[in-house]
């Protein structure tokens, strides 16, 4: 994931939350699981940025628009799916700051 915030000069709230508490619940369609979030290291960023910008070219525009480096966030599953639900897509951290 890219914490782009549309190229704004501040991180999105979800990334601020995950930096304080990296445990998250991820849901894609009906699958839901827990994950740990962490910022990609420089090697991961070099490998992933071209893939991400090919998938969503606006990330390059967002990066040019802001002074901050857009963080790439890696979500590593902590365990298997915890439940199934409807077709909602969201990512939340358990604690809000």
N, C-alpha and C positions, 0 to 999 in steps of 0.2 A: 504494500500500500504506500501511497505517497501522501505525506502530510502537507499538501500544497496550499490549502486554504485559498484557492483561486489566485495565488500569487500575492496575497496580502503580506505585509511586513511582520505579521505575528503568526505564530503557530496556531493551528486549529485547536479548539478546546479538547477534542477527543485525544489529541496527541499529548497535550499538557496533562490530562488525566492519566493516560497510560504511562507517562514518565514517572508519575508519583506512585502509581500502582499498576504494574505491568500485567496483572491478571485480567483477562477479558473474556467475555462470552461473544462468540461469533455465530451469526446465523445467516445462512444462504439458502433461500427457499425454505424447505422443511427441515433441513439439517442444522443442528445447533450443537456447539461444542465449546469447551474452554480452551484458552490459548494464552501463551506468554508473548508479550510484545517487546521487541527491542529494535533499536536503531541499527540499520545495516552498517557493517564496517566498510572501510574504504575499498577493499577488494570486492565485496558484495555490491557496493554502489556502482563501481566501474562496470561490473558484469550486468547488473539489473537495469541501470538507467536506459541504455539503448532499447532494451526489451519493452520497458514501460512506456517510453516515448513513441515507440512504433505502435504500440497498442492504443495509446492516447496522446497524440502529438501536442495537445495543448499544454502538457507539462513543460515542454521547452519554453513556450511563451510565458508560462507562469514563472519559471526560473529566471528568465530575463527581466521580468517585471519587478522582482523583489531583490532586496539586498541580502536576505538570509539564504542559506543553503536549504533546499527542500529535502527534508528527511525521508528516506525510504524506511518503512517500518516492516519488519518481518514478524509474522505471527506464527508461532510454533505450537501446534496442538499439545495440550497438556494430557489429554485422555480422549476417549472416544466420544461420539455424540451423546449429549445429555438429554435431548428430547427432540421431538419433531413438532412442527407448527405449521402455520400458513405460509403464504408466499411473500413474507416480509423479508427485507434485506437490511440488516443493521449490524453495527459493531459498537459495543459499549464497554466501558470499564466499570468495575464494580464500585469505585469510589469517585465522587465528584469533588473537585476543588474549586 
